[in-house]
Amino acid sequence: MTGTVTLPTWVVAVLALLAALGALDRLLVPGARWFIRRRVNTVLEEIGKHLHLEIRPFTLTKRQVLIDRLTYDPKVLEFADAHARETGIPREVAMTLVRKYAKEIVPAFNAYAYFRVGYWLARRTARALYRVRVGFADEEGISGVDPRASVVFVMNHRSNMDYILVAYLAATRTALSYAVGEWARIWPLQALVRSLGAYFIRRDSKDPLYRLVLERYVSMATEGGAVQAIYPEGGLTKDGALRPPKLGLLDYMTRSFDPNGGRDIVFIPVGINYDRTLEDRSQVLALSGETPRRSIRFAAATALRFALRNLYRMLRGQWYRFGYACVNFGSPLSMRKYCRRRGIDPRALSKEERFREVRTLADTLMGSVGKVVPVLPVSLVATALLRSPESRRSELEIKADVLRLIGEMKEAGAHVYIPRADQDYAVAVGVRMLTLRKLVSEEEGMYSPLPEELPLLRYYANSIRHLLPAGPAATVPSSGE
């Protein structure tokens, strides 16, 4: 047959497109996958030589495999059946919800994205905004952690910069898996956050089915040895002080823990502090209940003014970044040793007993976190000024007050970060930061807090309030005094 077939131009175009897609699928996509896998494996080999805590197979498992494991977990299936009977919905609908929640929670860790893209972005961002320091680390304790243990970094939560700062500083040790709130579930941030190993949680969800799926994922990750990072406070501090811990994630991690099993859980307390947090004013306003509703246009205009003001300072040589950001790593706490010391097995406890023990554990961990919160120049100067907020003092008098305060805090066991190992310079940095921000007025060499900015000064003083030795001389006036 040698006849001629005539086809419309649009049909030829469609056939050509389909042929191109077929060639792409059969030839280019496999090659691209091979290339990406090769780059990822190369990164893992390079990074693995330097990591203190290796990346576990659970973290590297394909996301779809983890979603399937979570969806068909025996406890999830059992609960989904009971939930369907209790609510009167078809079992298929309950399982559809389970799969939806599993897809929402499970991350998609990519080693190349984490150690190449994520680390680069975190490092550039953190160092552009702050003078980043590790003030203290219990290297001996951390290096002695059982290599097979599930490690959990337990941190205080002062700023959304915490995620970036700790991920940057911990990147030489391991890859962290964060629990991230729903604020990050926006495109394209959502895909980036997932590729960095973070999992999303609905902090205030009352849906029992969702809570069970989340519990099983956290339990799977802990049993699989994934290195995790959590904020027991559950949200940002509003007054600057440490908040009471919430129990959810800690309960999920420990309720199935076997004190005699092969894998321990090791909690490492991490203390974080800043000379300036980006959210300080919004948190203080939220605490007072005076936060007005603002439009997106207003928020964008405010951010632009903030950027331009700091650019102007940069051009004038008055840009000192936002001061110091410091992280301390405390001594590890072994869950196995903790259970033996208290004579408990979490699996054998009733619900009431378990929550009582989790509360005790949470308080213990937050106490350890509080002890390693860094004492920085701004928090020191703010504390000294608030001891007599109506007084006007020279810089020399402020230095004398701060030096006495440093002595008190060191004697109480606090970790005071002294920039350049120069106490005079530390005081000068704190005074300069507060004066530039117009929280403190300066006239003819005499300094005093501005009355309308006292709540913000308390916010910074409160970050180290729990470290002050007991006694009237160490008291910082609260907003009600």
Buried (B, 14 or more C-beta within 10 A) or exposed (E): EEEEEEEEEEEEEEEEEEEEEEEEEEEEEEEEEEEEEEEBEEBBEEBEEEBBBBBBEBBBBEBEEBBBBBBEBEEBBEBBEBBBEEEEEEEEEBBEBBBEBBEBBBBBBBBBBBBBBBBEBBBEBBEEBBBBBEBBBBEEBBEEBBEEBBBBBBBBBBBBBBBBBBBBBBBEBBBBBBBBBEEBBEEEEBEBBBBBBBBBBBEEEEEEBBBBBBBBBBBBBBBBBBBBBBBBBBEBBBBBBBBEBBBBBBBBBBBBBBBEEEBBBBBBBBBBBBBBBEBBBBBBBBBEEEEEEEEEEEEEEEEEEEEEEBEEEEEEEEEBBBBBBBBBBBBBBBBBEBBEEEEBEBEEBEEEEBBEBBBEBBEBBBEBBBBBBBBBBBBBBBBBBBBEBEEBBEBEBBBBBBBEBBEBBEEEEBBBBBBEEEBBEBBBBBBBBBBBBEBBBBEEEEBBBBEEBBBBBBBBBBBBBBBBEEEEEBEBEEEEE
